[in-house]
Every structure is written in C-alpha cells, then in structure tokens.
Amino acid sequence: MMLVLICMMIATVLALAFLSSRMNTAAVSTNISRQAEARWLAQSGLDIGIAVLETNSNWRMRHNKGVILNDFALGNGTIRLQFMDIVTQAPPTVTTTDIAIRSIGRIGAIEQECLATAHIPLSTAGTTVDVDLSEFAAFTGEKLTMWADSTITRWSTAPANINGPALAIGTRAITADSILLHDDAAAIDTTVFHGPGASASLVGGSSMYAVNMHCLQNDVPLPDPPVPMTTTITGNTNTLQAMGTTINTDVVYKTIIAKTTANALTIMGEAVVVA
C-alpha cells in the first residue's frame, strides 16, 4: 500500500511539473523570438553604420553628440546607432580616423548590442608628411640597417593599434639597399616615404616582412637644425661660461657639472671643450 502511495505522489509531481512547463512554453518562445529579432536589428544597424562610413557623406560632423540614428524604426523595433572617436573617447571631429561603432536593437523591453571598430583615413593621409618629420617613426638621410630582432612597430597598448594606419619611415636616400633588414629584423605594417628617382630596390635584406614604398612628389624636406648653444671661454681655462651660467671645471680632466636645471647639459668624465 505504501509503495502505491509513493508512486502516486511521484506521478502527481511529474504531471504538475509537465503542466507548469507547458504553461511557460509560450512566454519562453516569445522571449527567444524577440531576442533573435533584436539581435537582427542591432546587426542591421551595424551594417547601416558601415555603409555610412563607405560613402562621401560628412559623417564626422553630421551627428548629434555622436548619435547617427536614434529610435530609427525598422521591422518590429528600433535602432540606435552611435559613432565614437576611439582615441579621444568623444564624438567624431574633422580629424577623426578611428571609429567605434555601437548599434543597439530594441524590441519592447529587450535590447541587443553590436560593436565594431573601423579606420577611415583622411583624404590626405598616407600621401603627405609634416615638414618637421613628426609623422615618421624613423628617418634616415642615407642608410638604415636593422639586425637580429630589431623591430619597428606600433605601441601595442595604443587605442588605435589594431586599426591604425601604417607606420611611416622617411628617407632621402635613392640608391638600392639604402634600407636593409637582416635576420629577424622587422618593420611591421610600415611604409617607406622617399623622394623621386629612388631605386625600386631601395629596401632590401633577408627579413620576411614586406615593407611598402611610397614616392613623394619632392624630396623629404629636412627641418632647420636647432640653434647651437653659444659657448665661450672667459678668464682662464678653468671657467666655462654657457648660456649665461658660469661653471667651474677641473684643470686636469675638464669635468663639467652644470649647477642649473634649465637648459643644462651635464658631461661627466674626461672631456675636451672647444670654443
């Protein structure tokens, strides 16, 4: 008798559980369907954002605090599309090149989000250089040789590292093998800027990493050299006057120790000063 009662209790519990699950099936199915539709909306918004970046529209300025679309109706829901400058973490400006795209699809109270990043170079990017050479990761007048594991590459933790433009190496050289990369040396994702008339074999060596080349219309300009510090010897040879500061020196070793911190140069050990 006891065994029969236990079996009846188990059967009752299973029946109630089955009926309860059947009651929730419709709600669960509805939520799954809405989640999938919201995900589709978010992906569609991402596709719209990519399409905007591929056009000639002035997307860098035509936005409201970075928002491109807000509550844009599509299907049974809405889309919110936003652009942000990866470097400044602010809405895009006329100088923005690295973009974070954020798309949110909403169906009722359910939201799904899609994220992507993109690099959109300025119209003059990659074809111009600053006359002060600040855009070059390295610059050589005649020769650049890299050996062993020497590497020129981006800073790995920079915000724009993944989508950043190629690094620039500048040179005024035009002869073959003026830039040599031997062994495991590498210039990763790099473009060499050179003047007209440069050899097609300007870059050589045994490195497995390819280096792109770009010919400028004119030779890479060199900035004016810094104004040299005026140095004069006054009195006897034990006194050096530089930048208006008098520095006492040792008679034998000419050890110069600058006592000031502004524009000061310290030379330790044996030195020869020619004025």
N, C-alpha and C positions, 0 to 999 in steps of 0.2 A: 504493500500500500504506500509506504514512504517513497519507494522508488518511482511509483506512478506520479505522486505529487511533485517530486523533483523534476521529472520530465515535463510535466505540465507547466511548471514555473519557467523552465528554460525556454520552452516553446513560446510562452507568452512574452518573455523578454525579447526574443528574436523577432517575433511578429511586430511588437511595438517599435523596435529599432528599424525594422524594414519600412514600416509605415511612416516613421518620422523622417527617414532619409528620402522617401518618395515625396514628402511634403516640401523638402528643401531643394529638390532637384531643379524645379523651375527657376528659383531665385539664383541658384548657383550657375545655371546655364546662362541666365540673363547677364550676370556679372562677368562671366568669361567672355561672352559675346561683346559686351561693352568695352572690356579691357582690350580686346583684339582690335576693335574699331578705333578706340582712342590711340592705340599704337600706330595704326594705319594713318590716322590724321597727323600724328607727330612726324612720321616718316614723310608724308606728303609735304608738310611744312618745311622739312629739311630740303626736300627736292626743290621747292619753290625758292628757298634761300640760295641754293647753289645756282639756280637759273638766274637769279638777280645778279649774282657776282659775275656771271659769264657775259652779261650784257654791258653796254656802254652807258647805262644809267648812272647818275651821280649818287650811288648808294652811300657814299662816305658822308654826305651831308643831308640827304633826304630821309630823315628818320626823326623820331621823337624820343630822345634820350636812348637811342639805340634800338627802339622798337620799330620794326618794319611793318608788321601786321599785328593787329590786336582784335581779338574776338572775330576773326575772319571766318564767316560761315562756310562750311564745306561738309557735304553729306548730312549726317545727323548731329554734328557737333561743331566746334570752333577750333581755330588755330591761333596761337600767339607765336610770332617769330621775332627774334631779337638778335642783333649783332653787337659784339663787344670787342674792343681792341685788346688783344692778348697781352701786349707789352704794358699798356697803361691801366688796364682793367677799368676802362671807361668807354663811353660811346665812341664810335669811329670819328676821326677827323680827316682832313685832307691829306695827312701824311700816313694814315693807317695802311699797313700792308699785311698784318697778321690778324686774322679774324676768328673769333669763337662764335659759332652759330648754335643758337638754342631754339628748339622748336617744341612747343607744348600742345598736345592734342587733348581736347576735353569733350567728354560725353557725360552730361549731367554733372555728377559729383566725382566722376572718375577722370583722372589725368594720367597721361603717359608723356615722357620726355625723351627727345633725341638730341644728342650733342655731336658736333663735328668742328674741325678746325680747317682753315684754309689760308693759303698765302697768295695774295693778289699784289704783284709788283706794281709800282708806279710806272707811268708810261715811259719815264726816262731811266728807270732802274736798270742797271747792268750795262748801260752804254755811256755813262758819264762818271767822272771821278772828281772829287774835290781837289782844288789846287794845293791844299795843304797836306795831301796824301792821307787824310784821316780815314778814308774808306778802305785802305789796304791793310790786310793782316800782316803782310811783309812786303818790303820794297827793296829792290836791288838795282844798282846802277849798271853793273856789268856782269856779275856772276853770283849765282846762288846754288850751293851744293848741300845736300842733306844725306846723312849716312845713318846706318844702323836703324834704330827705332824712332828717329826724329819724326815728329808729326806736326802738321798744321791742320787744325780742325776747330770746330765751334766749341764754345764753352758748353759742356754737357747739361748744366743746370739752367741755362738761359731760357726764358719763357718761350722764345721763338726758335728754339733749337731744332725742333722737328721740321717745321715748315719754313725755316729761314732761307734767305737767298744764298747763293753760292758765295764762299769767301773769295776775296779779291787779292791777288798778288800782282804788284806792279813792277815793271822793269823798263829801262831804257835800252837794254841790250837788243841786238838784232841777229847775232850770229848763232849758228847751231850749237846745241848743248850748253847754252848760257845758263840754263836752269837744269840741274841734274839731281835726280832722286835715286839713290842706290840702296841696295839691300832691302830692308823692310820699311824704309822711309816712305812717308805718305803725306800728300796734300789732299785731304778728303773733301770732296764736293767743292772744288776750287776752280776759279777761272783766272788765267793769266792775262793781264791787260798789257799790251805792247804797242809801240808806235808803228807807222807804216814801214814796209820794207823788211820786216823781220822774217827770219828763216822759218819754214814750215816745221823744222826740227829744232825749234827754239828750246823746247822741253825734251829732255832725254833721260837716260838712265834705265835701271833694271826694275824699278818699282812696278808693282802690279796694279797700282791705282792710276786711272786715267785722269789727266788734267786738261780742262778745256782752255781754249785760247780765244781772245777777242782783240781784234785790231782796232785801235782808235784812229781817228782822222789825223791827229797830230801826235807828236811825241809826248810822253807823260811829262808834264811840267814839274820842275823842281822848285820848291819854295825858297825864298831868300834865306841864307844862313842866319843864325842868331847873331846879334851884335856882340862881339867879343868883350869880355870884361877888361877894362883898362887897368893895366898893372905897371907900376913904376917903382923903381928903387930910389929911395930917398935917404940921405945921410950916408951911413956906412952899409956894408953888405949884410949886416945882421938885422936889418929892418926892411920889411916888405910892406908897402902901402897898396892896398887893393880895395876898390870901391869905397874909398874914403876911410877905411879902417886900417889902423897901423897894427901890424902883427910882428912880434919879436921872433927871431929864428935862431937856431943853434948855429954856431960858426962852422962846425965840422960837418954835421950831417944835414944841415938845412932843413930840419924838421919844422914843418909849418902847421900850427894848430890854430884854427880860426876860433876866436873868442865870441863872435857874434853868431846869431842863428839865422838872420835874414840874409838870403843870397850868399851864404857862406860855403866855402869849399875846404874840406879837411884833407890834407895829404900827410899820411903817416909814413915814417921810414925815410930812407935816403931819397933825395930828390934834387934835381937841378932846375933852378928857376932862371929863365932867360927873359930879360925885359928889353 
